[in-house]
């Protein structure tokens, strides 16, 4: 079981997608869905590094073995039959208290998309399902849910299982990642990062295996051999931590206390960058080592041969490195981190963001690698979501930064680590900085995606002492700038239980390190993963397709009558609702929303005058007529209905 509260970090980053979809591939923004609610698309060796002694970071061994070929068809198991849409997935949540972005009349007067709507929701993997298939090695929390999609398939990784999904959201095949990466029985598979690379039509999966019993840790990168993820993969060990023989006082073995906390991938046309963070567990697993990243030749990885690589460590006290997920085809890779600007080794508080561009490649011949790559700053857009504090609750700080012209490179390759460190003390000014909150709840761990139109989507986890963990979405329509307006923060799914039984509070952050991505089959939609608590430390994931600019669809209400005193509970069913920003008007008087989801709203009718009134549902992206609601005076015999049935209404 992995602790969730290790070191808050930069959790999500995204480069603006440069490519614009072809007219045939892209739906237009019209305010009306182009089709029905979308469905899911169809579907060793050691390589050990020399562990560091105090104050020293040693280069990895140059004698990395050839990648190991694993055909996942030989270790896969059939998943559950049929899609699962449990009751908790559709259950509306209680309306949020103030501060959550309630419906505003300004939406109607603004042009373009005004909200993020959930167009479909299905249940993904769960801890109980994974445990039933593969046993104790699946007991990992949190799941760090990852999604990646090709034009033909959607793949999810959650916990220590990878799933290939069918068009209805059911799990066609599941693969035990312990078996895929040949982990030891006591190891945990953690911090996955999954991507589909369009330029090569390959899938890439990074991750780490930590064994606290043997005090060993491994960093991995797997690459599919074809465009089909259900087939052979090449698996490479890209890093390791082990006990150091005979290097401590008295010639005894130094026990290893460093383990991999997280890793992330940036895949470009010619290189793969794997950024990782090591945490020291010498006393509590709460001290981050300096961040690092590896630059590998993509052609070697695709050919399933030993990749040549260059390794870089950040300067002292620089940590929390995250590779930027590239959403268009170009060769430059980017990384971003929480930067400690003060050169003093005693100052550990990050006071700015660092942005790093990687232009070069390792030398083709492994005998001449480790010469370093070119690392410079570049003026380009990067969007960053960072956990932050806002008064009594946690929130997310969202930034877009494009001007790094006054920055300084602080990364060094493995053979220049003793060079003087003298950073320039300039503060980068963001082009956009927004604080994102959810009334009465803590908001954590933003996951970002940018569609080809430049619209920015964000999903996040939320929880509080009164609200079970859930998933909220928001966004900013293109162009993103300091003048941009943040869309309502809309909670689309809430857990049926909390995590208190796991020994933590309901205020703790959930859903760490999740990653969203655009849907290659519908450019106006983005795939968003999420996590919910099913109780007894059991988690499940949610796979949501979200979009912008779609008003409420196919809305109807029941019952259609109630007392003039008000208080009649009315259920409204439909789709593309915006929880936390819905408004129901009885005539011109708003009702009180009691509970809501993306498909159902429960509203209490306001007092009214006897007789019929029109009812309208308004969301930020449009309105829908729900028909007529008839107010009736209690205790007064109403006019018999035209049918002459003899029944009278009170």
Secondary structure in CASP SS format (residue, H / E / C, confidence):
PFRMAT SS
TARGET T0000
AUTHOR 0000-0000-0000
METHOD secondary structure of the structure
MODEL  1
X C 1.00
X C 1.00
X C 1.00
X C 1.00
X C 1.00
X C 1.00
X C 1.00
X C 1.00
X C 1.00
X E 1.00
X E 1.00
X E 1.00
X E 1.00
X E 1.00
X E 1.00
X C 1.00
X C 1.00
X C 1.00
X C 1.00
X C 1.00
X C 1.00
X C 1.00
X C 1.00
X C 1.00
X C 1.00
X C 1.00
X C 1.00
X C 1.00
X C 1.00
X C 1.00
X C 1.00
X C 1.00
X C 1.00
X C 1.00
X C 1.00
X C 1.00
X C 1.00
X C 1.00
X C 1.00
X C 1.00
X C 1.00
X C 1.00
X C 1.00
X C 1.00
X C 1.00
X C 1.00
X C 1.00
X C 1.00
X E 1.00
X C 1.00
X C 1.00
X C 1.00
X C 1.00
X C 1.00
X C 1.00
X C 1.00
X C 1.00
X C 1.00
X C 1.00
X E 1.00
X C 1.00
X C 1.00
X C 1.00
X C 1.00
X C 1.00
X C 1.00
X C 1.00
X E 1.00
X E 1.00
X E 1.00
X E 1.00
X H 1.00
X H 1.00
X H 1.00
X C 1.00
X E 1.00
X E 1.00
X E 1.00
X C 1.00
X C 1.00
X C 1.00
X C 1.00
X C 1.00
X C 1.00
X C 1.00
X C 1.00
X H 1.00
X H 1.00
X H 1.00
X H 1.00
X C 1.00
X C 1.00
X E 1.00
X E 1.00
X C 1.00
X C 1.00
X C 1.00
X C 1.00
X C 1.00
X C 1.00
X C 1.00
X C 1.00
X C 1.00
X C 1.00
X C 1.00
X H 1.00
X H 1.00
X H 1.00
X H 1.00
X C 1.00
X C 1.00
X C 1.00
X C 1.00
X C 1.00
X C 1.00
X E 1.00
X E 1.00
X E 1.00
X E 1.00
X E 1.00
X E 1.00
X E 1.00
X E 1.00
X E 1.00
X E 1.00
X E 1.00
X H 1.00
X H 1.00
X H 1.00
X H 1.00
X H 1.00
X H 1.00
X H 1.00
X H 1.00
X C 1.00
X H 1.00
X H 1.00
X H 1.00
X C 1.00
X C 1.00
X C 1.00
X C 1.00
X C 1.00
X C 1.00
X C 1.00
X E 1.00
X E 1.00
X E 1.00
X E 1.00
X C 1.00
X C 1.00
X C 1.00
X C 1.00
X E 1.00
X E 1.00
X E 1.00
X E 1.00
X E 1.00
X C 1.00
X C 1.00
X E 1.00
X E 1.00
X E 1.00
X E 1.00
X E 1.00
X C 1.00
X C 1.00
X C 1.00
X C 1.00
X C 1.00
X E 1.00
X E 1.00
X E 1.00
X E 1.00
X E 1.00
X E 1.00
X H 1.00
X H 1.00
X H 1.00
X H 1.00
X C 1.00
X C 1.00
X C 1.00
X C 1.00
X C 1.00
X C 1.00
X C 1.00
X E 1.00
X E 1.00
X E 1.00
X E 1.00
X E 1.00
X E 1.00
X E 1.00
X E 1.00
X E 1.00
X E 1.00
X C 1.00
X C 1.00
X C 1.00
X C 1.00
X E 1.00
X E 1.00
X E 1.00
X E 1.00
X E 1.00
X E 1.00
X E 1.00
X E 1.00
X E 1.00
X E 1.00
X C 1.00
X C 1.00
X C 1.00
X C 1.00
X E 1.00
X E 1.00
X E 1.00
X E 1.00
X E 1.00
X E 1.00
X E 1.00
X E 1.00
X E 1.00
X C 1.00
X C 1.00
X C 1.00
X C 1.00
X C 1.00
X C 1.00
X C 1.00
X E 1.00
X E 1.00
X E 1.00
X E 1.00
X E 1.00
X E 1.00
X E 1.00
X E 1.00
X E 1.00
X E 1.00
X C 1.00
X C 1.00
X E 1.00
X C 1.00
X C 1.00
X C 1.00
X C 1.00
X H 1.00
X H 1.00
X H 1.00
X C 1.00
X C 1.00
X E 1.00
X C 1.00
X C 1.00
X C 1.00
X E 1.00
X E 1.00
X E 1.00
X E 1.00
X E 1.00
X E 1.00
X E 1.00
X E 1.00
X E 1.00
X E 1.00
X C 1.00
X C 1.00
X C 1.00
X E 1.00
X E 1.00
X E 1.00
X E 1.00
X E 1.00
X E 1.00
X E 1.00
X E 1.00
X E 1.00
X E 1.00
X C 1.00
X C 1.00
X C 1.00
X C 1.00
X C 1.00
X C 1.00
X E 1.00
X E 1.00
X C 1.00
X C 1.00
X C 1.00
X E 1.00
X E 1.00
X E 1.00
X E 1.00
X E 1.00
X E 1.00
X H 1.00
X H 1.00
X H 1.00
X H 1.00
X H 1.00
X C 1.00
X C 1.00
X C 1.00
X C 1.00
X C 1.00
X C 1.00
X E 1.00
X E 1.00
X E 1.00
X E 1.00
X E 1.00
X C 1.00
X C 1.00
X C 1.00
X C 1.00
X C 1.00
X E 1.00
X E 1.00
X E 1.00
X E 1.00
X E 1.00
X C 1.00
X E 1.00
X C 1.00
X C 1.00
X C 1.00
X C 1.00
X C 1.00
X C 1.00
X C 1.00
X E 1.00
X E 1.00
X E 1.00
X E 1.00
X E 1.00
X E 1.00
X E 1.00
X C 1.00
X C 1.00
X C 1.00
X C 1.00
X C 1.00
X C 1.00
X C 1.00
X C 1.00
X C 1.00
X C 1.00
X C 1.00
X C 1.00
X E 1.00
X E 1.00
X E 1.00
X E 1.00
X E 1.00
X E 1.00
X E 1.00
X C 1.00
X C 1.00
X C 1.00
X C 1.00
X C 1.00
X C 1.00
X C 1.00
X H 1.00
X H 1.00
X H 1.00
X C 1.00
X C 1.00
X C 1.00
X C 1.00
X C 1.00
X C 1.00
X E 1.00
X E 1.00
X C 1.00
X C 1.00
X C 1.00
X C 1.00
X C 1.00
X E 1.00
X E 1.00
X E 1.00
X E 1.00
X E 1.00
X E 1.00
X E 1.00
X E 1.00
X E 1.00
X C 1.00
X C 1.00
X E 1.00
X E 1.00
X E 1.00
X E 1.00
X E 1.00
X E 1.00
X E 1.00
X E 1.00
X E 1.00
X C 1.00
X C 1.00
X C 1.00
X C 1.00
X C 1.00
X C 1.00
X C 1.00
X C 1.00
X C 1.00
X C 1.00
X E 1.00
X E 1.00
X C 1.00
X C 1.00
X C 1.00
X C 1.00
X C 1.00
X C 1.00
X C 1.00
X C 1.00
X C 1.00
X C 1.00
X C 1.00
X C 1.00
X C 1.00
X C 1.00
X C 1.00
X C 1.00
X C 1.00
X C 1.00
X E 1.00
X E 1.00
X E 1.00
X E 1.00
X E 1.00
X C 1.00
X E 1.00
X C 1.00
X C 1.00
X E 1.00
X E 1.00
X E 1.00
X E 1.00
X E 1.00
X E 1.00
X E 1.00
X E 1.00
X E 1.00
X E 1.00
X C 1.00
X C 1.00
X C 1.00
X C 1.00
X C 1.00
X E 1.00
X E 1.00
X E 1.00
X E 1.00
X E 1.00
X E 1.00
X E 1.00
X E 1.00
X C 1.00
X C 1.00
X C 1.00
X C 1.00
X C 1.00
X C 1.00
X E 1.00
X E 1.00
X E 1.00
X E 1.00
X E 1.00
X E 1.00
X E 1.00
X C 1.00
X C 1.00
X C 1.00
X C 1.00
X C 1.00
X C 1.00
X C 1.00
X C 1.00
X C 1.00
X C 1.00
X C 1.00
X C 1.00
X C 1.00
X E 1.00
X E 1.00
X E 1.00
X E 1.00
X E 1.00
X C 1.00
X C 1.00
X C 1.00
X C 1.00
X C 1.00
X H 1.00
X H 1.00
X H 1.00
X C 1.00
X C 1.00
X C 1.00
X C 1.00
X C 1.00
X C 1.00
X C 1.00
X C 1.00
X C 1.00
X C 1.00
X C 1.00
X C 1.00
X E 1.00
X C 1.00
X E 1.00
X E 1.00
X C 1.00
X C 1.00
X C 1.00
X C 1.00
X C 1.00
X C 1.00
X E 1.00
X E 1.00
X E 1.00
X E 1.00
X E 1.00
X E 1.00
X E 1.00
X E 1.00
X E 1.00
X E 1.00
X E 1.00
X C 1.00
X C 1.00
X E 1.00
X E 1.00
X E 1.00
X E 1.00
X E 1.00
X E 1.00
X E 1.00
X E 1.00
X E 1.00
X E 1.00
X E 1.00
X C 1.00
X C 1.00
X C 1.00
X C 1.00
X E 1.00
X E 1.00
X E 1.00
X E 1.00
X E 1.00
X E 1.00
X C 1.00
X C 1.00
X E 1.00
X E 1.00
X E 1.00
X C 1.00
X C 1.00
X C 1.00
X C 1.00
X C 1.00
X E 1.00
X E 1.00
X E 1.00
X E 1.00
X E 1.00
X E 1.00
X E 1.00
X C 1.00
X C 1.00
X C 1.00
X C 1.00
X C 1.00
X C 1.00
X C 1.00
X E 1.00
X E 1.00
X E 1.00
X E 1.00
X C 1.00
X C 1.00
X E 1.00
X E 1.00
X C 1.00
X E 1.00
X E 1.00
X E 1.00
X E 1.00
X E 1.00
X C 1.00
X C 1.00
X C 1.00
X E 1.00
X E 1.00
X E 1.00
X E 1.00
X E 1.00
X C 1.00
X C 1.00
X C 1.00
X C 1.00
X C 1.00
X C 1.00
X E 1.00
X E 1.00
X E 1.00
X E 1.00
X E 1.00
X E 1.00
X E 1.00
X E 1.00
X E 1.00
X C 1.00
X C 1.00
X E 1.00
X E 1.00
X E 1.00
X E 1.00
X E 1.00
X E 1.00
X E 1.00
X E 1.00
X E 1.00
X E 1.00
X E 1.00
X C 1.00
X C 1.00
X C 1.00
X C 1.00
X C 1.00
X C 1.00
X C 1.00
X C 1.00
X C 1.00
X C 1.00
X C 1.00
X C 1.00
X C 1.00
X C 1.00
X C 1.00
X C 1.00
X C 1.00
X C 1.00
END
